[in-house]
């Protein structure tokens, strides 16, 4: 596991595993994001479940698949943050989508 990937992931994901799990159970969480053409779970919702699993592991126990997903999360959070809409974002699809990826832009 590359230290830079681990550090960037820890910086990008500012929600705890418990906060993400609770969030993923909401209607708002399920209503945002890109869904496969077959319907079902959005990419971000699936990512949130993977992030919870990653957060539950020790760094030494992370797999290559975990590291690949961590890189994907960091890239998504950085790209999405650059697209921040103006005004109050507290109840926007933009914020909800980021939260599916473990980042709450309103969290201090």
N, CA, C and O atoms as CSV, one atom per row, in Angstrom:
chain,resi,resn,atom,element,x,y,z
A,1,UNK,N,N,0.851,-1.190,0.000
A,1,UNK,CA,C,0.000,0.000,0.000
A,1,UNK,C,C,0.889,1.243,0.000
A,1,UNK,O,O,1.717,1.434,0.891
A,2,UNK,N,N,0.701,2.069,-1.002
A,2,UNK,CA,C,1.463,3.311,-1.087
A,2,UNK,C,C,0.979,4.291,-0.015
A,2,UNK,O,O,-0.222,4.508,0.149
A,3,UNK,N,N,1.927,4.871,0.703
A,3,UNK,CA,C,1.578,5.801,1.785
A,3,UNK,C,C,0.798,7.002,1.277
A,3,UNK,O,O,-0.105,7.492,1.955
A,4,UNK,N,N,1.149,7.489,0.061
A,4,UNK,CA,C,0.458,8.666,-0.457
A,4,UNK,C,C,-1.017,8.362,-0.745
A,4,UNK,O,O,-1.881,9.203,-0.500
A,5,UNK,N,N,-1.302,7.176,-1.257
A,5,UNK,CA,C,-2.691,6.790,-1.539
A,5,UNK,C,C,-3.479,6.725,-0.230
A,5,UNK,O,O,-4.601,7.224,-0.141
A,6,UNK,N,N,-2.884,6.115,0.763
A,6,UNK,CA,C,-3.538,5.978,2.066
A,6,UNK,C,C,-3.828,7.363,2.661
A,6,UNK,O,O,-4.929,7.614,3.150
A,7,UNK,N,N,-2.842,8.250,2.617
A,7,UNK,CA,C,-3.002,9.597,3.186
A,7,UNK,C,C,-4.059,10.392,2.416
A,7,UNK,O,O,-4.883,11.077,3.022
A,8,UNK,N,N,-4.036,10.302,1.086
A,8,UNK,CA,C,-5.013,11.032,0.279
A,8,UNK,C,C,-6.431,10.510,0.532
A,8,UNK,O,O,-7.383,11.287,0.588
A,9,UNK,N,N,-6.561,9.197,0.684
A,9,UNK,CA,C,-7.864,8.595,0.969
A,9,UNK,C,C,-8.379,9.086,2.320
A,9,UNK,O,O,-9.540,9.477,2.448
A,10,UNK,N,N,-7.507,9.062,3.320
A,10,UNK,CA,C,-7.904,9.507,4.657
A,10,UNK,C,C,-8.298,10.987,4.654
A,10,UNK,O,O,-9.148,11.402,5.441
A,11,UNK,N,N,-7.697,11.766,3.792
A,11,UNK,CA,C,-8.026,13.179,3.681
A,11,UNK,C,C,-9.344,13.382,2.928
A,11,UNK,O,O,-10.150,14.231,3.306
A,12,UNK,N,N,-9.560,12.605,1.868
A,12,UNK,CA,C,-10.773,12.747,1.046
A,12,UNK,C,C,-12.020,12.246,1.773
A,12,UNK,O,O,-13.092,12.842,1.671
A,13,UNK,N,N,-11.866,11.146,2.505
A,13,UNK,CA,C,-13.001,10.552,3.214
A,13,UNK,C,C,-13.051,11.161,4.614
A,13,UNK,O,O,-12.271,10.794,5.493
A,14,UNK,N,N,-13.981,12.095,4.807
A,14,UNK,CA,C,-14.053,12.780,6.107
A,14,UNK,C,C,-15.234,12.309,6.956
A,14,UNK,O,O,-15.528,12.890,8.001
A,15,UNK,N,N,-15.906,11.256,6.499
A,15,UNK,CA,C,-17.011,10.675,7.278
A,15,UNK,C,C,-16.520,9.370,7.905
A,15,UNK,O,O,-15.667,8.684,7.342
A,16,UNK,N,N,-17.059,9.039,9.062
A,16,UNK,CA,C,-16.704,7.774,9.707
A,16,UNK,C,C,-17.495,6.648,9.047
A,16,UNK,O,O,-18.470,6.892,8.337
A,17,UNK,N,N,-17.064,5.424,9.290
A,17,UNK,CA,C,-17.788,4.261,8.752
A,17,UNK,C,C,-19.241,4.286,9.220
A,17,UNK,O,O,-20.149,3.997,8.441
A,18,UNK,N,N,-19.462,4.628,10.481
A,18,UNK,CA,C,-20.821,4.691,11.032
A,18,UNK,C,C,-21.668,5.760,10.354
A,18,UNK,O,O,-22.845,5.541,10.067
A,19,UNK,N,N,-21.061,6.921,10.100
A,19,UNK,CA,C,-21.789,8.003,9.418
A,19,UNK,C,C,-22.161,7.583,7.995
A,19,UNK,O,O,-23.268,7.858,7.531
A,20,UNK,N,N,-21.242,6.924,7.313
A,20,UNK,CA,C,-21.512,6.482,5.938
A,20,UNK,C,C,-22.612,5.424,5.935
A,20,UNK,O,O,-23.535,5.485,5.122
A,21,UNK,N,N,-22.515,4.465,6.835
A,21,UNK,CA,C,-23.546,3.407,6.900
A,21,UNK,C,C,-24.928,4.011,7.131
A,21,UNK,O,O,-25.896,3.630,6.473
A,22,UNK,N,N,-25.014,4.944,8.058
A,22,UNK,CA,C,-26.297,5.595,8.360
A,22,UNK,C,C,-26.795,6.363,7.136
A,22,UNK,O,O,-27.975,6.297,6.792
A,23,UNK,N,N,-25.885,7.094,6.481
A,23,UNK,CA,C,-26.243,7.870,5.293
A,23,UNK,C,C,-26.761,6.963,4.173
A,23,UNK,O,O,-27.756,7.287,3.525
A,24,UNK,N,N,-26.095,5.836,3.945
A,24,UNK,CA,C,-26.467,4.942,2.843
A,24,UNK,C,C,-27.879,4.366,2.997
A,24,UNK,O,O,-28.450,3.852,2.035
A,25,UNK,N,N,-28.434,4.453,4.196
A,25,UNK,CA,C,-29.784,3.942,4.434
A,25,UNK,C,C,-30.870,4.973,4.105
A,25,UNK,O,O,-32.059,4.663,4.177
A,26,UNK,N,N,-30.470,6.191,3.748
A,26,UNK,CA,C,-31.459,7.245,3.481
A,26,UNK,C,C,-31.944,7.213,2.030
A,26,UNK,O,O,-31.257,6.715,1.139
A,27,UNK,N,N,-33.136,7.753,1.819
A,27,UNK,CA,C,-33.677,7.877,0.459
A,27,UNK,C,C,-32.795,8.799,-0.384
A,27,UNK,O,O,-32.570,8.536,-1.565
A,28,UNK,N,N,-32.293,9.882,0.226
A,28,UNK,CA,C,-31.458,10.838,-0.506
A,28,UNK,C,C,-30.216,10.146,-1.073
A,28,UNK,O,O,-29.797,10.427,-2.196
A,29,UNK,N,N,-29.640,9.247,-0.290
A,29,UNK,CA,C,-28.454,8.518,-0.736
A,29,UNK,C,C,-28.776,7.641,-1.945
A,29,UNK,O,O,-27.991,7.559,-2.889
A,30,UNK,N,N,-29.923,6.993,-1.907
A,30,UNK,CA,C,-30.294,6.068,-2.988
A,30,UNK,C,C,-30.749,6.780,-4.256
A,30,UNK,O,O,-30.728,6.195,-5.339
A,31,UNK,N,N,-31.163,8.051,-4.124
A,31,UNK,CA,C,-31.732,8.773,-5.266
A,31,UNK,C,C,-30.691,9.450,-6.155
A,31,UNK,O,O,-31.025,9.882,-7.258
A,32,UNK,N,N,-29.446,9.554,-5.707
A,32,UNK,CA,C,-28.430,10.234,-6.510
A,32,UNK,C,C,-27.456,9.240,-7.127
A,32,UNK,O,O,-27.316,8.105,-6.672
A,33,UNK,N,N,-26.797,9.699,-8.163
A,33,UNK,CA,C,-25.730,8.906,-8.757
A,33,UNK,C,C,-26.138,8.171,-10.011
A,33,UNK,O,O,-27.316,8.044,-10.344
A,34,UNK,N,N,-25.115,7.694,-10.690
A,34,UNK,CA,C,-25.281,6.976,-11.938
A,34,UNK,C,C,-25.644,5.527,-11.648
A,34,UNK,O,O,-24.921,4.819,-10.947
A,35,UNK,N,N,-26.775,5.098,-12.196
A,35,UNK,CA,C,-27.210,3.718,-11.990
A,35,UNK,C,C,-26.945,2.918,-13.258
A,35,UNK,O,O,-27.010,3.461,-14.361
A,36,UNK,N,N,-26.646,1.625,-13.107
A,36,UNK,CA,C,-26.443,0.795,-14.299
A,36,UNK,C,C,-27.719,0.740,-15.131
A,36,UNK,O,O,-28.815,0.931,-14.603
A,37,UNK,N,N,-27.584,0.482,-16.420
A,37,UNK,CA,C,-28.753,0.458,-17.309
A,37,UNK,C,C,-29.778,-0.589,-16.873
A,37,UNK,O,O,-30.960,-0.485,-17.200
A,38,UNK,N,N,-29.320,-1.585,-16.141
A,38,UNK,CA,C,-30.224,-2.630,-15.645
A,38,UNK,C,C,-30.991,-2.184,-14.402
A,38,UNK,O,O,-31.786,-2.945,-13.850
A,39,UNK,N,N,-30.746,-0.936,-13.961
A,39,UNK,CA,C,-31.371,-0.454,-12.733
A,39,UNK,C,C,-30.520,-0.866,-11.542
A,39,UNK,O,O,-29.365,-1.256,-11.711
A,40,UNK,N,N,-31.070,-0.786,-10.360
A,40,UNK,CA,C,-30.335,-1.224,-9.177
A,40,UNK,C,C,-29.549,-0.117,-8.520
A,40,UNK,O,O,-29.910,1.058,-8.596
A,41,UNK,N,N,-28.467,-0.509,-7.873
A,41,UNK,CA,C,-27.680,0.392,-7.030
A,41,UNK,C,C,-26.774,1.313,-7.857
A,41,UNK,O,O,-26.167,0.888,-8.840
A,42,UNK,N,N,-26.697,2.572,-7.441
A,42,UNK,CA,C,-25.818,3.517,-8.138
A,42,UNK,C,C,-24.361,3.193,-7.843
A,42,UNK,O,O,-24.041,2.506,-6.872
A,43,UNK,N,N,-23.490,3.701,-8.699
A,43,UNK,CA,C,-22.049,3.508,-8.548
A,43,UNK,C,C,-21.580,4.068,-7.199
A,43,UNK,O,O,-20.801,3.429,-6.491
A,44,UNK,N,N,-22.062,5.269,-6.854
A,44,UNK,CA,C,-21.647,5.899,-5.599
A,44,UNK,C,C,-22.133,5.155,-4.368
A,44,UNK,O,O,-21.420,5.068,-3.369
A,45,UNK,N,N,-23.343,4.618,-4.437
A,45,UNK,CA,C,-23.888,3.873,-3.296
A,45,UNK,C,C,-23.052,2.618,-3.057
A,45,UNK,O,O,-22.719,2.291,-1.918
A,46,UNK,N,N,-22.718,1.925,-4.134
A,46,UNK,CA,C,-21.853,0.746,-4.044
A,46,UNK,C,C,-20.483,1.150,-3.493
A,46,UNK,O,O,-19.905,0.442,-2.668
A,47,UNK,N,N,-19.975,2.283,-3.951
A,47,UNK,CA,C,-18.685,2.773,-3.470
A,47,UNK,C,C,-18.728,3.017,-1.967
A,47,UNK,O,O,-17.787,2.672,-1.253
A,48,UNK,N,N,-19.814,3.608,-1.490
A,48,UNK,CA,C,-19.949,3.868,-0.055
A,48,UNK,C,C,-19.838,2.596,0.770
A,48,UNK,O,O,-19.210,2.585,1.828
A,49,UNK,N,N,-20.454,1.519,0.278
A,49,UNK,CA,C,-20.370,0.240,1.001
A,49,UNK,C,C,-18.932,-0.274,1.013
A,49,UNK,O,O,-18.474,-0.820,2.016
A,50,UNK,N,N,-18.225,-0.100,-0.097
A,50,UNK,CA,C,-16.815,-0.521,-0.163
A,50,UNK,C,C,-15.955,0.312,0.784
A,50,UNK,O,O,-15.057,-0.214,1.441
A,51,UNK,N,N,-16.235,1.616,0.852
A,51,UNK,CA,C,-15.472,2.505,1.738
A,51,UNK,C,C,-15.640,2.077,3.194
A,51,UNK,O,O,-14.673,2.070,3.955
A,52,UNK,N,N,-16.860,1.722,3.583
A,52,UNK,CA,C,-17.105,1.263,4.955
A,52,UNK,C,C,-16.222,0.050,5.256
A,52,UNK,O,O,-15.622,-0.029,6.328
A,53,UNK,N,N,-16.141,-0.889,4.320
A,53,UNK,CA,C,-15.294,-2.085,4.514
A,53,UNK,C,C,-13.823,-1.699,4.632
A,53,UNK,O,O,-13.107,-2.221,5.486
A,54,UNK,N,N,-13.373,-0.780,3.768
A,54,UNK,CA,C,-11.974,-0.335,3.813
A,54,UNK,C,C,-11.665,0.327,5.149
A,54,UNK,O,O,-10.618,0.069,5.742
A,55,UNK,N,N,-12.571,1.179,5.627
A,55,UNK,CA,C,-12.347,1.864,6.903
A,55,UNK,C,C,-12.286,0.891,8.081
A,55,UNK,O,O,-11.712,1.202,9.124
A,56,UNK,N,N,-12.881,-0.282,7.904
A,56,UNK,CA,C,-12.879,-1.284,8.967
A,56,UNK,C,C,-11.629,-2.153,8.993
A,56,UNK,O,O,-11.487,-3.016,9.859
A,57,UNK,N,N,-10.723,-1.927,8.045
A,57,UNK,CA,C,-9.505,-2.741,7.969
A,57,UNK,C,C,-8.292,-1.975,8.479
A,57,UNK,O,O,-8.264,-0.744,8.470
A,58,UNK,N,N,-7.295,-2.728,8.922
A,58,UNK,CA,C,-6.006,-2.137,9.254
A,58,UNK,C,C,-5.275,-1.882,7.937
A,58,UNK,O,O,-5.493,-2.589,6.953
A,59,UNK,N,N,-4.422,-0.885,7.923
A,59,UNK,CA,C,-3.687,-0.530,6.702
A,59,UNK,C,C,-2.962,-1.754,6.135
A,59,UNK,O,O,-2.961,-1.966,4.922
A,60,UNK,N,N,-2.356,-2.546,6.991
A,60,UNK,CA,C,-1.590,-3.708,6.542
A,60,UNK,C,C,-2.471,-4.779,5.894
A,60,UNK,O,O,-1.973,-5.623,5.149
A,61,UNK,N,N,-3.769,-4.748,6.171
A,61,UNK,CA,C,-4.688,-5.758,5.646
A,61,UNK,C,C,-5.392,-5.335,4.356
A,61,UNK,O,O,-6.205,-6.085,3.816
A,62,UNK,N,N,-5.082,-4.142,3.866
A,62,UNK,CA,C,-5.743,-3.662,2.653
A,62,UNK,C,C,-5.201,-4.400,1.422
A,62,UNK,O,O,-3.997,-4.623,1.294
A,63,UNK,N,N,-6.105,-4.767,0.535
A,63,UNK,CA,C,-5.741,-5.513,-0.670
A,63,UNK,C,C,-5.450,-4.577,-1.841
A,63,UNK,O,O,-5.632,-3.363,-1.740
A,64,UNK,N,N,-4.997,-5.158,-2.953
A,64,UNK,CA,C,-4.782,-4.366,-4.167
A,64,UNK,C,C,-6.110,-3.789,-4.649
A,64,UNK,O,O,-6.154,-2.657,-5.130
A,65,UNK,N,N,-7.193,-4.559,-4.523
A,65,UNK,CA,C,-8.521,-4.059,-4.903
A,65,UNK,C,C,-8.924,-2.874,-4.025
A,65,UNK,O,O,-9.497,-1.897,-4.508
A,66,UNK,N,N,-8.615,-2.975,-2.723
A,66,UNK,CA,C,-8.906,-1.859,-1.810
A,66,UNK,C,C,-8.140,-0.613,-2.248
A,66,UNK,O,O,-8.698,0.483,-2.307
A,67,UNK,N,N,-6.866,-0.794,-2.550
A,67,UNK,CA,C,-6.032,0.343,-2.952
A,67,UNK,C,C,-6.570,0.960,-4.247
A,67,UNK,O,O,-6.612,2.183,-4.378
A,68,UNK,N,N,-6.976,0.127,-5.194
A,68,UNK,CA,C,-7.532,0.634,-6.454
A,68,UNK,C,C,-8.803,1.439,-6.179
A,68,UNK,O,O,-9.022,2.488,-6.784
A,69,UNK,N,N,-9.640,0.942,-5.261
A,69,UNK,CA,C,-10.866,1.681,-4.942
A,69,UNK,C,C,-10.550,2.982,-4.210
A,69,UNK,O,O,-11.211,3.997,-4.431
A,70,UNK,N,N,-9.547,2.955,-3.347
A,70,UNK,CA,C,-9.145,4.169,-2.636
A,70,UNK,C,C,-8.703,5.250,-3.636
A,70,UNK,O,O,-9.029,6.425,-3.469
A,71,UNK,N,N,-7.962,4.843,-4.671
A,71,UNK,CA,C,-7.533,5.791,-5.710
A,71,UNK,C,C,-8.755,6.368,-6.436
A,71,UNK,O,O,-8.815,7.562,-6.730
A,72,UNK,N,N,-9.722,5.496,-6.715
A,72,UNK,CA,C,-10.948,5.918,-7.405
A,72,UNK,C,C,-11.706,6.942,-6.551
A,72,UNK,O,O,-12.202,7.942,-7.070
A,73,UNK,N,N,-11.792,6.688,-5.246
A,73,UNK,CA,C,-12.489,7.593,-4.319
A,73,UNK,C,C,-11.814,8.959,-4.303
A,73,UNK,O,O,-12.482,9.988,-4.397
A,74,UNK,N,N,-10.497,8.965,-4.186
A,74,UNK,CA,C,-9.750,10.228,-4.146
A,74,UNK,C,C,-9.998,11.019,-5.428
A,74,UNK,O,O,-10.256,12.221,-5.372
A,75,UNK,N,N,-9.924,10.358,-6.574
A,75,UNK,CA,C,-10.153,11.031,-7.848
A,75,UNK,C,C,-11.554,11.593,-7.947
A,75,UNK,O,O,-11.747,12.728,-8.384
A,76,UNK,N,N,-12.540,10.794,-7.537
A,76,UNK,CA,C,-13.934,11.240,-7.602
A,76,UNK,C,C,-14.163,12.453,-6.711
A,76,UNK,O,O,-14.752,13.444,-7.144
A,77,UNK,N,N,-13.701,12.377,-5.474
A,77,UNK,CA,C,-13.928,13.482,-4.517
A,77,UNK,C,C,-13.275,14.767,-5.041
A,77,UNK,O,O,-13.883,15.836,-5.000
A,78,UNK,N,N,-12.041,14.659,-5.531
A,78,UNK,CA,C,-11.358,15.862,-6.038
A,78,UNK,C,C,-12.081,16.445,-7.255
A,78,UNK,O,O,-12.276,17.658,-7.329
A,79,UNK,N,N,-12.479,15.606,-8.203
A,79,UNK,CA,C,-13.189,16.090,-9.401
A,79,UNK,C,C,-14.522,16.725,-9.027
A,79,UNK,O,O,-14.880,17.791,-9.529
A,80,UNK,N,N,-15.243,16.059,-8.143
A,80,UNK,CA,C,-16.583,16.527,-7.773
A,80,UNK,C,C,-16.525,17.832,-6.975
A,80,UNK,O,O,-17.381,18.700,-7.145
A,81,UNK,N,N,-15.531,17.974,-6.114
A,81,UNK,CA,C,-15.388,19.205,-5.337
A,81,UNK,C,C,-15.164,20.403,-6.261
A,81,UNK,O,O,-15.611,21.509,-5.959
A,82,UNK,N,N,-14.486,20.193,-7.366
A,82,UNK,CA,C,-14.210,21.270,-8.321
A,82,UNK,C,C,-15.495,21.746,-9.013
A,82,UNK,O,O,-15.518,22.825,-9.605
A,83,UNK,N,N,-16.545,20.953,-8.937
A,83,UNK,CA,C,-17.819,21.292,-9.585
A,83,UNK,C,C,-18.843,21.857,-8.600
A,83,UNK,O,O,-20.041,21.859,-8.882
A,84,UNK,N,N,-18.376,22.333,-7.453
A,84,UNK,CA,C,-19.282,22.834,-6.412
A,84,UNK,C,C,-20.208,23.915,-6.958
A,84,UNK,O,O,-19.749,24.902,-7.532
A,85,UNK,N,N,-21.519,23.722,-6.776
A,85,UNK,CA,C,-22.453,24.765,-7.221
A,85,UNK,C,C,-22.407,25.963,-6.269
A,85,UNK,O,O,-21.945,25.846,-5.134
A,86,UNK,N,N,-22.885,27.099,-6.737
A,86,UNK,CA,C,-22.906,28.282,-5.877
A,86,UNK,C,C,-24.093,28.194,-4.917
A,86,UNK,O,O,-25.045,27.449,-5.149
A,87,UNK,N,N,-24.016,28.953,-3.859
A,87,UNK,CA,C,-25.117,29.009,-2.902
A,87,UNK,C,C,-25.054,27.907,-1.864
A,87,UNK,O,O,-24.029,27.251,-1.680
A,88,UNK,N,N,-26.164,27.724,-1.200
A,88,UNK,CA,C,-26.297,26.731,-0.126
A,88,UNK,C,C,-26.344,25.341,-0.738
A,88,UNK,O,O,-27.231,25.039,-1.537
A,89,UNK,N,N,-25.388,24.492,-0.365
A,89,UNK,CA,C,-25.328,23.140,-0.944
A,89,UNK,C,C,-25.867,22.066,0.006
A,89,UNK,O,O,-25.766,20.875,-0.286
A,90,UNK,N,N,-26.437,22.483,1.140
A,90,UNK,CA,C,-26.805,21.510,2.172
A,90,UNK,C,C,-27.796,20.443,1.710
A,90,UNK,O,O,-27.730,19.308,2.180
A,91,UNK,N,N,-28.717,20.782,0.795
A,91,UNK,CA,C,-29.696,19.790,0.343
A,91,UNK,C,C,-29.640,19.634,-1.171
A,91,UNK,O,O,-30.660,19.695,-1.857
A,92,UNK,N,N,-28.420,19.432,-1.678
A,92,UNK,CA,C,-28.246,19.292,-3.124
A,92,UNK,C,C,-27.792,17.879,-3.501
A,92,UNK,O,O,-27.176,17.171,-2.704
A,93,UNK,N,N,-28.111,17.497,-4.724
A,93,UNK,CA,C,-27.644,16.208,-5.236
A,93,UNK,C,C,-26.120,16.175,-5.252
A,93,UNK,O,O,-25.517,15.117,-5.070
A,94,UNK,N,N,-25.495,17.336,-5.471
A,94,UNK,CA,C,-24.033,17.426,-5.477
A,94,UNK,C,C,-23.466,16.946,-4.138
A,94,UNK,O,O,-22.558,16.115,-4.101
A,95,UNK,N,N,-24.011,17.477,-3.044
A,95,UNK,CA,C,-23.538,17.077,-1.714
A,95,UNK,C,C,-23.876,15.613,-1.442
A,95,UNK,O,O,-23.039,14.870,-0.929
A,96,UNK,N,N,-25.087,15.197,-1.778
A,96,UNK,CA,C,-25.510,13.817,-1.503
A,96,UNK,C,C,-24.628,12.817,-2.248
A,96,UNK,O,O,-24.288,11.758,-1.720
A,97,UNK,N,N,-24.267,13.165,-3.468
A,97,UNK,CA,C,-23.400,12.291,-4.252
A,97,UNK,C,C,-22.027,12.161,-3.590
A,97,UNK,O,O,-21.490,11.059,-3.470
A,98,UNK,N,N,-21.470,13.283,-3.166
A,98,UNK,CA,C,-20.177,13.245,-2.464
A,98,UNK,C,C,-20.269,12.407,-1.187
A,98,UNK,O,O,-19.343,11.664,-0.861
A,99,UNK,N,N,-21.367,12.527,-0.479
A,99,UNK,CA,C,-21.521,11.776,0.770
A,99,UNK,C,C,-21.555,10.264,0.504
A,99,UNK,O,O,-21.092,9.480,1.332
A,100,UNK,N,N,-22.099,9.856,-0.646
A,100,UNK,CA,C,-22.057,8.432,-1.003
A,100,UNK,C,C,-20.616,7.956,-1.138
A,100,UNK,O,O,-20.326,6.775,-0.952
A,101,UNK,N,N,-19.720,8.878,-1.463
A,101,UNK,CA,C,-18.294,8.566,-1.633
A,101,UNK,C,C,-17.501,8.884,-0.356
A,101,UNK,O,O,-16.272,8.933,-0.382
A,102,UNK,N,N,-18.215,9.101,0.761
A,102,UNK,CA,C,-17.543,9.264,2.055
A,102,UNK,C,C,-17.083,10.654,2.387
A,102,UNK,O,O,-16.351,10.845,3.358
A,103,UNK,N,N,-17.500,11.657,1.591
A,103,UNK,CA,C,-17.050,13.029,1.846
A,103,UNK,C,C,-18.261,13.947,2.017
A,103,UNK,O,O,-19.078,14.096,1.108
A,104,UNK,N,N,-18.357,14.555,3.197
A,104,UNK,CA,C,-19.404,15.543,3.431
A,104,UNK,C,C,-18.763,16.924,3.339
A,104,UNK,O,O,-17.994,17.303,4.223
A,105,UNK,N,N,-19.069,17.691,2.273
A,105,UNK,CA,C,-18.428,18.995,2.101
A,105,UNK,C,C,-18.803,20.013,3.182
A,105,UNK,O,O,-18.144,21.045,3.307
A,106,UNK,N,N,-19.840,19.738,3.956
A,106,UNK,CA,C,-20.232,20.671,5.020
A,106,UNK,C,C,-19.617,20.313,6.372
A,106,UNK,O,O,-19.764,21.052,7.345
A,107,UNK,N,N,-18.932,19.183,6.423
A,107,UNK,CA,C,-18.331,18.740,7.698
A,107,UNK,C,C,-17.024,19.496,7.937
A,107,UNK,O,O,-16.166,19.586,7.059
A,108,UNK,N,N,-16.903,20.024,9.129
A,108,UNK,CA,C,-15.696,20.774,9.485
A,108,UNK,C,C,-14.606,19.834,9.954
A,108,UNK,O,O,-13.511,20.281,10.297
